Amino acid sequence: MTYEVVIKNGKVILPSGAVETDVAIQEGKIAAVGHGLSGAKEVDATGKIVSPGMFDAHVHITENGGGYRDEWEGYVTGTSACAKGGVTSFLEMPLNQVPATVDAASLEDKYQSGQGKLKVDVYTFGGLVPYNVETGGIQELDEGGATAYKCFMATCGDRSIDGDFQNVDDYSLYEGMRQIAKTGKVLSIHAENAAITDRLGEIAQAEGKSKLSEYVATRPVFTEVEPIQRAILLAKETGCRIHICHVACPEGVEAVLEGQRQGVDVTCETCLHYLYFTTDELDEIGNVAKCSPPIRDQRAQDGLWEHLKEGNIITQVSDHSPCTPDLKDKENAFDAWGGISGVQNDVDIFFDEAVNKRGMSLERFADIIATAPTKRFGIEEKGSIEVGKDADIVIIDPEQSYTLEAEDLEYRNKISPYIGREIGASIVATYVRGNEVYSQENGVTDEFVGEFK
């Protein structure tokens, strides 16, 4: 049989292990894996790694911007960056678009805003906010096809913008968990103690502190661990399945493990930037590296790597949270937008840091970027190279180094803390359901083959 596309002679990461073989694609699906396959189009992957495409479980796109954030990241640029970076699908956060995705109407607004603008596949988070727990918004999101839910325990949102996202109080978190538990879906949680971090930030600014490292000091480790523990307690009470977002410290992971020992259905993720940068670099890098929870010290980073290797952290994500340059260009770090642009380098930097530099197995690499997160969020059609699955594939050159320049970025606003860094691996090509959406030869596709899922 001649297949539509065959990727030949690459080192293919299969669930059973990495082997040199061919992968055949037919009608958007993986049709066969084996030697000597023939295709109408054949792609030579000799010397390359053939991996399942990344499923990034934490990406912010800001379309519709509602007239407030129209110049932030849109679907065209955001999904183009995914394509170039080997991210074949992602879970889109219910903020920072306006209106936030918190009910049937705002979910439909999101779908309409992205119609015909996707180059990779997009899954949807519905928001849990204080103002939708009494209005049926949780149920509407479930019925509308939201994959999972998201809430903030840290302060978020602009109260002057009608329809913007808001952080939960303890009651709305509890009641929201009760309702989400009935759907069987996962609630992802940004866990930081709002009252303490907000007040510590106010005190620091009153004392004249303005450096990014001083901002980090106002969000100490315990302010991340305590809300994780509180969320786990409420999940135990309500039966809600939960996932802790962007854990920045090993103590946070250990709180999750303790929750698991207590029988709570809880997992966690970390971010690429926590695995790459440390606090002592931040003042030199500047506000492009500001985020929350903040980038912590070398001890924390080492602990996260250890937990990631052991499988205690199920995935690493970009938490791609871009804004316009003026919101980063502040003399006082406390005044700058907190978010990092990183989705385009999800795969190449992580491969270099994990596999090339730390000797992580290819099987563990693929599990972290694709298999484990798709399993956690119930996405059966993606996450591994197996017959019948979507042909979401990234080809990686493990030895092709390059230095990231601003003009390499597909983002609407070409700012990122990774600019100027040498990266020891490169994305050769990306396929979404068998469609080539990026190759080094052809660049990013002009076609919009992505779909809302």
C-alpha positions as a printed Julia matrix, in Angstrom:
453×3 Matrix{Float64}:
   0.0    0.0    0.0
   1.11   3.54  -0.75
   0.23   5.99   2.01
  -0.28   9.73   1.65
   2.81  10.59   3.72
   5.57   8.42   5.17
   8.2    9.75   7.55
  11.14   7.44   6.94
  14.23   6.3    8.84
  13.8    8.5   11.92
  14.25   7.47  15.53
  10.56   7.24  16.4
   9.43   7.57  20.01
   6.78   4.89  20.45
   5.03   3.98  23.72
   7.15   0.82  23.79
  10.43   2.67  23.22
  12.4    4.65  20.65
  13.27   2.73  17.47
  14.44   3.54  13.97
  11.44   2.94  11.76
   8.92   4.55   9.4
   5.59   6.22  10.23
   2.77   6.29   7.68
   0.0    8.9    7.63
  -3.37   8.46   5.95
  -6.39  10.78   6.21
  -4.91  12.64   9.17
  -4.24   9.53  11.24
  -1.22   7.39  11.95
  -1.92   4.43   9.66
   1.13   2.22  10.13
   4.47   1.99  11.89
   7.16  -0.27  10.46
  10.04  -0.67   8.06
   9.83  -0.24   4.31
   6.63   1.77   4.14
   5.91   3.68   0.92
   4.27   7.08   0.56
   3.15   9.44  -2.19
   5.21  11.92  -0.18
   8.21  10.63   1.7
  10.06  12.65   4.34
  13.59  11.56   5.17
  14.14  11.78   8.93
  17.51  10.03   9.02
  19.41  11.14  12.12
  16.35  12.91  13.48
  13.98  12.29  16.37
  10.33  11.68  15.46
   8.2   12.54  18.49
   4.52  12.99  19.19
   3.77  16.68  18.87
   3.58  18.63  22.09
   0.29  19.15  23.87
   0.81  22.34  25.88
  -1.69  22.32  28.73
  -1.28  26.02  29.54
  -1.47  28.71  26.83
  -3.06  32.19  26.86
  -4.44  33.65  23.62
  -6.06  37.08  23.8
  -8.63  37.09  21.04
 -11.21  38.57  21.37
  -9.44  41.41  23.21
 -12.68  43.3   23.72
 -11.11  46.61  22.75
  -8.75  46.37  25.73
  -6.17  43.77  24.69
  -6.57  43.66  20.93
  -2.82  44.0   20.34
  -1.85  41.1   22.6
  -1.49  37.57  21.17
  -4.04  36.54  18.54
  -4.88  33.1   17.18
  -2.99  33.54  13.91
   0.3   34.52  15.52
  -0.1   32.29  18.55
  -0.84  29.14  16.57
   1.89  30.01  14.05
   4.36  30.07  16.93
   3.05  26.7   18.07
   3.53  25.26  14.59
   7.1   26.52  14.35
   7.84  25.24  17.82
   6.45  21.7   17.54
   3.32  22.33  19.63
   0.55  20.57  17.71
  -2.27  21.27  20.17
  -2.88  23.17  23.38
  -5.36  23.92  26.12
  -6.32  27.57  25.94
  -6.8   29.45  29.18
 -10.14  31.25  29.79
  -8.3   34.58  30.23
  -6.93  37.19  29.2
  -9.5   37.58  26.45
 -12.52  39.81  26.98
 -15.0   38.5   27.82
 -13.39  35.72  29.84
 -14.65  32.24  28.94
 -17.05  31.62  31.83
 -20.41  30.67  30.28
 -22.12  29.62  27.06
 -22.12  33.1   25.5
 -18.44  33.79  26.13
 -17.51  30.28  24.98
 -19.29  30.92  21.69
 -17.56  34.31  21.47
 -14.22  32.51  21.72
 -15.11  30.03  19.0
 -16.24  32.83  16.7
 -13.13  34.9   17.39
 -10.87  32.05  16.32
 -12.84  30.8   13.35
 -10.52  30.21  10.39
  -7.44  31.42  12.3
  -5.97  28.21  13.74
  -2.84  26.44  12.49
  -2.86  23.87  15.3
  -5.66  22.29  17.32
  -7.1   24.11  20.34
  -8.86  22.7   23.4
 -10.68  24.95  25.81
 -10.55  25.74  29.5
 -13.72  27.13  31.02
 -13.27  29.57  33.87
 -14.36  29.22  37.47
 -14.98  32.72  38.84
 -17.07  34.04  41.74
 -19.7   35.41  39.37
 -20.54  32.17  37.52
 -21.02  29.68  40.36
 -24.6   30.87  40.97
 -25.61  31.42  37.33
 -25.16  28.0   35.76
 -21.97  28.98  33.96
 -20.13  25.83  35.05
 -22.84  23.63  33.54
 -23.02  25.71  30.35
 -19.28  25.31  29.81
 -19.52  21.56  30.3
 -22.38  21.31  27.81
 -20.5   23.57  25.37
 -17.53  21.23  25.21
 -14.96  22.76  27.55
 -12.2   20.22  28.13
 -11.42  21.35  31.69
 -11.76  24.27  34.1
  -9.37  26.89  35.46
  -9.39  29.19  38.48
  -7.04  31.62  40.21
  -6.41  31.68  43.94
  -4.0   34.59  43.31
  -5.32  38.07  42.54
  -6.06  38.49  38.84
  -8.2   40.44  36.42
  -9.01  44.11  35.95
 -12.13  45.05  37.9
 -12.64  48.08  35.66
 -13.22  45.79  32.65
 -16.68  44.27  32.45
 -16.4   40.54  31.86
 -12.74  40.19  32.84
 -11.56  37.17  34.8
 -11.58  37.21  38.61
  -9.88  35.12  41.27
 -11.96  32.89  43.52
 -12.59  33.35  47.22
 -12.69  30.25  49.42
 -16.45  29.86  49.12
 -16.6   30.14  45.33
 -13.67  27.71  45.09
 -15.51  25.21  47.3
 -18.85  25.62  45.54
 -17.18  25.59  42.1
 -15.39  22.37  42.98
 -18.71  20.8   44.03
 -20.21  21.66  40.65
 -17.16  20.68  38.59
 -16.94  17.35  40.4
 -20.31  16.46  38.89
 -18.89  16.92  35.37
 -15.96  14.59  36.04
 -13.6   17.12  34.49
 -10.38  18.52  35.93
 -10.04  21.9   37.62
  -6.63  23.5   37.03
  -5.61  25.92  39.75
  -3.24  28.87  39.96
  -2.25  28.47  43.6
  -0.82  31.51  45.37
  -2.02  33.13  48.59
  -3.54  36.39  47.36
  -3.82  38.17  50.72
  -0.21  37.58  51.72
   1.47  38.16  48.36
  -0.56  41.31  47.67
   0.31  42.79  51.05
   3.99  41.84  50.84
   4.1   43.54  47.44
   2.52  46.71  48.83
   5.04  46.82  51.68
   7.99  46.27  49.33
   6.92  49.09  47.03
   6.36  51.42  49.99
   9.95  50.71  50.98
  11.13  51.74  47.51
  11.92  48.3   46.18
  11.65  47.94  42.42
  13.91  45.13  41.17
  12.57  41.89  39.74
  14.51  39.91  42.35
  12.76  42.0   45.02
   9.42  41.13  43.48
  10.35  37.45  43.78
  11.02  37.95  47.5
   7.41  39.08  48.03
   6.12  35.69  46.83
   8.02  33.24  49.08
   7.68  29.48  48.74
   5.14  29.1   51.54
   2.68  31.4   49.73
   2.62  28.84  46.93
   2.52  25.72  49.13
  -0.27  26.84  51.49
  -2.92  27.35  48.77
  -1.93  24.05  47.15
  -2.65  22.38  50.48
  -5.92  24.3   50.84
  -7.03  23.32  47.34
  -6.22  19.67  48.06
  -8.28  19.81  51.26
 -11.28  21.2   49.37
 -10.81  18.64  46.6
 -10.82  15.88  49.19
 -14.06  17.28  50.6
 -15.8   17.74  47.23
 -14.38  14.89  45.15
 -13.19  17.32  42.49
 -10.27  16.25  40.29
  -7.61  18.98  40.38
  -4.39  19.91  38.64
  -1.97  22.46  40.11
  -0.62  24.84  37.48
   2.98  26.03  37.06
   4.49  24.7   40.28
   7.7   26.67  40.85
   9.14  24.91  43.9
   9.75  21.3   44.95
   7.8   21.9   48.16
   4.71  22.45  46.01
   5.25  19.11  44.28
   5.67  17.44  47.66
   2.32  18.89  48.77
   0.75  17.33  45.67
   2.35  13.96  46.46
   0.96  14.15  49.99
  -2.47  14.83  48.53
  -2.14  11.76  46.32
  -1.23   9.67  49.37
  -4.47  10.89  50.96
  -6.42   9.6   47.97
  -7.03  12.96  46.25
  -7.05  12.95  42.43
  -4.42  15.67  42.05
  -1.54  16.22  39.61
   0.76  19.12  38.79
   2.8   20.75  36.06
   5.81  23.01  35.95
   7.0   25.52  33.35
   9.95  25.59  31.02
  11.11  28.91  32.49
  11.37  27.43  36.0
  13.58  24.7   34.56
  15.77  27.15  32.64
  16.2   30.44  34.55
  17.02  31.2   38.19
  16.37  34.25  40.38
  19.96  35.52  40.24
  19.62  36.11  36.46
  16.39  38.06  36.59
  17.55  41.62  37.23
  19.88  41.39  34.23
  17.24  39.81  31.97
  14.55  42.3   32.98
  10.78  42.27  33.1
  10.36  39.9   30.14
  11.1   37.21  32.75
   8.49  38.39  35.27
   5.81  35.82  36.07
   3.92  34.38  39.0
   4.66  32.2   40.78
   8.09  33.72  40.26
  11.26  32.1   38.96
  13.03  30.76  42.04
  16.61  29.86  43.0
  18.94  27.09  41.84
  17.9   24.79  44.69
  14.28  25.01  43.58
  15.19  24.4   39.95
  17.27  21.32  40.81
  14.37  19.95  42.86
  11.92  20.46  40.01
  14.16  18.62  37.58
  14.4   15.7   39.99
  10.63  15.54  40.43
  10.12  15.8   36.67
  12.47  12.88  36.01
  10.73  10.78  38.66
   7.29  11.41  37.16
   5.98  13.42  40.11
   5.34  16.34  37.73
   3.31  15.09  34.78
   4.18  17.78  32.23
   6.07  21.0   31.53
   4.17  23.86  29.9
   4.91  27.27  28.46
   2.28  29.27  30.38
   2.54  31.44  27.26
   1.16  34.74  28.57
   2.19  37.58  26.24
   1.33  41.26  26.28
   2.33  44.42  24.44
   5.91  45.68  24.95
   4.83  48.79  26.87
   3.43  46.63  29.67
   6.85  45.06  30.18
   8.85  48.26  29.69
   8.54  49.55  33.26
  11.28  50.89  35.52
   9.62  49.27  38.5
   9.25  45.5   38.14
   6.19  45.54  40.39
   4.36  47.61  37.73
   5.2   45.28  34.82
   2.85  42.67  33.38
   3.52  39.23  34.82
   3.69  36.73  32.01
   6.27  35.04  29.78
   6.12  34.44  26.03
   7.46  30.93  25.49
   5.25  28.57  23.49
   7.51  28.62  20.42
  10.38  27.17  22.45
   8.43  24.57  24.4
  10.02  21.67  22.56
  13.49  22.62  21.34
  14.75  24.12  24.61
  13.21  21.35  26.68
  14.73  18.68  24.45
  18.13  20.33  24.72
  17.93  20.78  28.49
  16.32  17.42  29.3
  17.69  14.97  26.74
  20.91  16.53  25.48
  22.18  17.99  28.74
  20.62  15.79  31.43
  20.29  12.44  29.7
  16.53  12.08  29.97
  15.22   9.12  27.99
  13.3    9.83  24.81
  10.34   7.89  26.21
  10.19  10.13  29.29
  10.57  13.23  27.09
   7.56  12.21  24.96
   5.52  11.32  28.02
   6.12  14.77  29.52
   5.33  16.82  26.42
   2.48  14.74  25.03
   1.31  11.47  26.52
   0.82  12.32  30.2
  -1.03  15.64  29.73
  -3.41  14.26  27.09
  -4.23  11.33  29.35
  -4.81  13.65  32.3
  -7.27  15.81  30.38
  -9.03  12.9   28.69
  -7.86  13.58  25.13
  -7.77  10.11  23.64
  -7.03  10.98  20.02
  -3.65  12.58  20.69
  -0.5   12.17  22.76
   1.43   9.27  21.23
   2.57   7.74  17.96
   0.19   4.8   17.65
  -1.95   3.51  14.81
  -5.33   5.25  14.88
  -4.16   8.34  16.73
  -4.07  11.8   15.14
  -0.89  12.24  13.12
   0.43  15.04  15.34
   4.18  14.74  14.93
   7.28  16.85  15.42
  10.63  16.04  13.85
  13.59  17.23  15.92
  17.24  17.58  14.94
  18.97  16.82  18.26
  22.28  18.33  17.18
  21.34  21.43  15.17
  22.11  24.43  17.37
  20.94  27.98  16.8
  20.74  31.28  18.64
  17.19  32.58  19.02
  16.69  36.04  17.54
  13.63  38.25  17.86
  12.9   37.97  14.15
  12.65  34.17  14.53
   9.55  34.54  16.68
   6.07  34.24  15.22
   4.5   36.13  18.13
   2.59  39.35  17.48
   4.91  41.06  19.98
   8.39  39.69  19.54
   9.53  39.68  23.14
  10.78  36.67  25.08
  13.4   35.97  27.77
  14.86  33.27  25.51
  16.04  35.76  22.86
  19.82  35.6   22.54
  20.06  32.11  24.02
  21.83  29.3   22.18
  19.55  26.31  21.79
  21.16  22.95  21.08
  18.29  21.33  19.14
  15.98  22.46  16.35
  12.48  21.76  15.08
  12.74  20.37  11.55
   9.03  19.92  10.81
   5.64  19.84  12.52
   2.53  17.95  11.41
  -1.03  18.45  12.7
  -3.33  15.57  11.75
  -0.93  14.81   8.9
  -0.79  18.37   7.57
   2.64  19.96   7.42
   2.21  23.19   9.37
   5.91  24.0    9.57
   9.18  22.87   8.04
  12.59  24.45   7.87
  12.31  24.27   4.1
   8.84  25.83   3.72
   8.38  27.85   6.91
   5.02  28.16   8.65
   2.04  27.19   6.52
  -0.38  29.77   5.18
  -3.19  27.26   5.64
  -5.43  27.22   8.7
  -5.76  23.51   9.32
  -6.29  23.75  13.08
  -9.62  23.06  14.75
 -11.34  23.79  18.02
 -11.79  20.5   19.82
